[in-house]
Amino acid sequence: MENQYVSTRDPKCAVSAKQAILKGIAPDGGLFVWPDVDKVRVDLEKIVDNGYLDNAVYILNALLGDYSEAELRACVDNAYKNSFASPAITPLRAVGDIHVLELFHGPTSAFKDVALTLLPQLMSTALKTTGQKAMIMTATSGDTGKAAMAGFQDVDNIAIEVFYPHNKVSAMQYRQMATQEGNNVKVFAIEGNFDDAQTKVKELFMDEELNAEAARQGVMLTSANSINVGRLVPQIVYYFEAYKDLVREGVVALGDKVSFSVPTGNFGDVLAGYYASMMGLPVEKFYVASNSNKVLTDFLKTGVYDKNRAFVQTISPSMDILVSSNLERLLYYMTGKDSAKVARWMDELKTQGRYTVDDATLARIRSLFDGDFVTDEQTKETIQSVYETTGIVLDPHTAIGYRVARSHPERPVVALATASPYKFSMDVLDALGTASVDEWDALRKLETVCQDAIPAPLAALETKPIRHRDVIEVGQMKEVVRQGLEALL
Ligand SMILES: *Cc1c(COP(=O)(O)O)cnc(C)c1O
């Protein structure tokens, strides 16, 4: 059990769960995976009887070998006991004939909170074992950055730097990040898009000079992005929770299959669902729902992953991504754990921007995954039609998953709701046919139609001062990380 996790690109590159979480990414550029996760069997009866916290401890304990159960219990309690507005953590709500899994009741109103309230706990626990400090570098398309900073704010021995694409996040996402408090957090807008930021962050993890400098100071460079195992594992829990609720409501009998529709960017969220299915969750289909950056839709149709295309800025900015990093983990399992093949494809992606998977792999993927994309116009139309027929307001990301679920036949189907509509209130209001002058006006107008009140942390932003104003070039990222290392001393 000790060296449980290996790189997707090399089985000889093996580490423990704690090390995998501290390192974030494998030294060869691969992602850490546990090859034997498909041998874990989750007891569904136990899941149905338990509450969220107990289920989280149970599932984490099955996946993170060198954490003790007592450590995991403390991590889970610290993460979830006081920070979610819903006692269920991730409540399931029927919207028409689709079950919507609301993942946005955490501190920053996006699903990233479910993992990013827990990751700092897992990391601090692991750091106690090694006696090191950690410097977290995180690229964000808007939601991860805020959730990560909120989770890591003033955590001892950890500093965090976040990079987001300048002018390519929603007004509320910008406010959330630029007003972030905490002595150990820094936020930078970069000239470029999310992929530019993510690619550079991955490069910096491999940077020998930077790593040597960090090591001299007893600091690990690590990531809070969904490439980190510590992000993936907490997300597996809510797939089981959704199933539990369907069983309790009598929608399915224990053992019946369910489908999931997942608004997708970096492929982290839907991958967690795949992990759940490998561990015994009965799943019929996963729908990979994309916006107009439809690389994954094309990939699922043709087996060709091709990022050589124009990047489209949409009203679902958290999904404006052309390189879905976590797909690498799916390829690892779907090729029968063929690391050499995965390494070759990832090399082709790096050098040519595209790769083609073999027919057998594509067939295996397609037996469980289906995909579709939704344009901005269709997203708005969905927000409006769902509101008119059910009275419920969806955010643009959720609307994409909802629309894809609606257009496919499988039932029951769970559509993952990844953000509160308040986080994207201007575009949501626009979809409902109401104009707004700014994000604050939009918040208040939206509250007159939404069933839920404005989340308190979003309302509070209006009076918070802007604390972070730096706009930098991608080429300056290394230097600001270096400066961050000095500040950790
Ligand atoms: C991050 C995000 C997504 C995409 O999730 P991935 O794990 O990157 O696929 C979808 N919706 C929202 C609101 C997000 O913040």
The ligand as an SDF file (V2000), in Angstrom:
LIG
                    3D

 15 15  0  0  0  0  0  0  0  0999 V2000
  -14.5270   24.0680  -13.0670 C   0  0  0  0  0  0  0  0  0  0  0  0
  -15.9400   24.1620  -13.4710 C   0  0  0  0  0  0  0  0  0  0  0  0
  -16.4950   23.2820  -14.4100 C   0  0  0  0  0  0  0  0  0  0  0  0
  -15.6600   22.2360  -15.1170 C   0  0  0  0  0  0  0  0  0  0  0  0
  -15.2070   21.2280  -14.2440 O   0  0  0  0  0  0  0  0  0  0  0  0
  -13.9580   20.3260  -14.6650 P   0  0  0  0  0  0  0  0  0  0  0  0
  -13.6670   19.5060  -13.4600 O   0  0  0  0  0  0  0  0  0  0  0  0
  -12.8480   21.2770  -14.9960 O   0  0  0  0  0  0  0  0  0  0  0  0
  -14.3620   19.5330  -15.8360 O   0  0  0  0  0  0  0  0  0  0  0  0
  -17.8420   23.3940  -14.6910 C   0  0  0  0  0  0  0  0  0  0  0  0
  -18.6070   24.3370  -14.1130 N   0  0  0  0  0  0  0  0  0  0  0  0
  -18.1040   25.1940  -13.2080 C   0  0  0  0  0  0  0  0  0  0  0  0
  -19.0080   26.2300  -12.6280 C   0  0  0  0  0  0  0  0  0  0  0  0
  -16.7680   25.1400  -12.8420 C   0  0  0  0  0  0  0  0  0  0  0  0
  -16.2750   25.9990  -11.9400 O   0  0  0  0  0  0  0  0  0  0  0  0
  1  2  1  0
  2  3  1  0
  2 14  2  0
  3  4  1  0
  3 10  2  0
  4  5  1  0
  5  6  1  0
  6  7  2  0
  6  8  1  0
  6  9  1  0
 10 11  1  0
 11 12  2  0
 12 13  1  0
 12 14  1  0
 14 15  1  0
M  END
$$$$
